[in-house]
Amino acid sequence: MFKSILVPIDLADTDLAKPAIATAATLSQTWSGTVRLLNVLPMTPVMLAEYVPADFDEQQRQTSEEALAIVARESGIEAGRISSVVRQGGIYHEILEEAAQMKADLIVMTSHRPAMRTYFLGSNAGHVVRYAKCSVLVVRH
C-alpha cells in the first residue's frame, strides 16, 4: 500500500524526527517499500549574501547531506531501501514538491504539540496535510 514514503527531517532537532523515522521503517518493511529522508535548507537572505562565503549554500548542502547519511545509517532501514535528499527553499513547498517528484504514497512527519501561535499562523505540518496529494501521517512528539 505504501511503497514510497517521504520523511521530512529538521536536522537541528533529529530527536523530533525519530518517531517519524521509526514509523516509516515499520511501514516500509510491512509493504516492502522505500523511504526517502528530506531536509530543507532555507534560502540565504540577499542582505546577508555579502557577509557569507561565496560557497556558503554549497557548504550547507554538503553538511546536510552528510548528516542525513548518518541518520539513514542509524535508522535501521536496510541501505537499498532508504535514500536522502537535500532541497533548498520554503519548507512545506519543498516537501510537497519532493513528494510529487518521487510520487510518494505517504508523507510521515513529526509535529510539535499545537501551541496558541500555530492556531493563528499555521505550521509546516498543517500546510503539508492540507495540500499534499498523497496521504500524510503526522506523528505527535
N, C-alpha and C positions, 0 to 999 in steps of 0.2 A: 504494500500500500504506500509506504513512504520510502521510495528508492533514492531520493536525492534530498538531503537535509542540509539547510544552511544554519550556521550558529554564529551570530554576530558577537564579538568579544571586545570589551573595553580593556586594553592591556594595562591601563592604570589601576584596574581592580579585577585581577584574574580570579580572586576568590569568589566574586559575584558570579562569574561565568561557570564555575564548577558544576552547579546543579543542572544547567542547560547542557553542558558537555556530557554529563553522566546520562541524562535523559536521551540525548541524541545517540549516544553509544548504544544504549539498550534498544532503542527503536531501529537503529541501523543494523544491529545484529539480528533482531527479530525478522526484519524484512529483507535482509541481505542487501542493504543499501549503502550509500556513501555519505560521508559528512564533509562539508566544507566549512572551515573556520574563516571568519571575515573580521578584519579590523579596518576601521575607517579613520583616516587621518584628516584633521581639519585643514582647510586651506590656510596658507600663511597670509596674514593680512598685508595688503600692499604697503601700508605705512610702516611695517616692520621689515620689509624686504631689504632695505639698505643696511640694516643692523645685523643681519644674519649672513652666514657664509653663502656663497653662490650655490653650493651643492646641498644646502640645508634640507630641502624636500627629499632629495635622494638619500641623504643620511638617515632621515626619519623613516623612510620606507624600508631601508635595509635593516635598521634596528627593529622595526615592527615585524618584518619577515622572519628575522632570527628568533624573536620572542614567540611568534606564532608556531614556529617549528618546534620549539621546546614544549609549548602547550600541547601540540599534536602528539609528540612522542610520549608525553605523560598522560595522555587521555585514556590509554588502554585500548584504543581502536587500532586494529592492525593497519600497517603502513599503506597497504594497497587500497584501503577504503577511506582514507582521510586525506584531505588536501587543505591548503590555506591560500588566502589571497589578501592583499592589502589594496584598498582603494582610497581615494582622496576626494573630499567634498563634504556635503551635508550628510549627516549620519543616516537619517531614515531614508533619504533619497537614494543613497548608495546601497543601503540594504535592499531596497526594493529593486534597484537596477541589477544587482548581483543575482537576486532571486530569479528575476526574469531571464537574465542571460544564461544561467545554469539550468533553467527550467526546474526550479526547486518544487518539490511536492509539499515541503514543510519548512517553516522557519521556527527554530526553537531559540528563545531568548529569555534571559532573566530580567526582572524588573524590581526596582526597589518598591517597598510598600508605598502606596499613594500618600502624598502629603497635600496640604491645602493648596500649595502653589501649583501642583500638577492638575488640580481640578480646573484651574483657570487657564493655564498655559499649555497643558497637554504635555506629553512626553514622547520620546522617540518610539518606545514600545507602543504607545497609543496610536501614533501615526502609522506604524507598520501594520498593526492589527486592522486599522480602518482601510488601508489602501492596498494591502498585499493581494495578489491574485491567487495565492495558494493558502493553505491552512497555516495558522500561526498558533504556536503553543507558548504561552508566557508562564515561566516557572517563577514563582514568587520566592524571594530570598528572605 
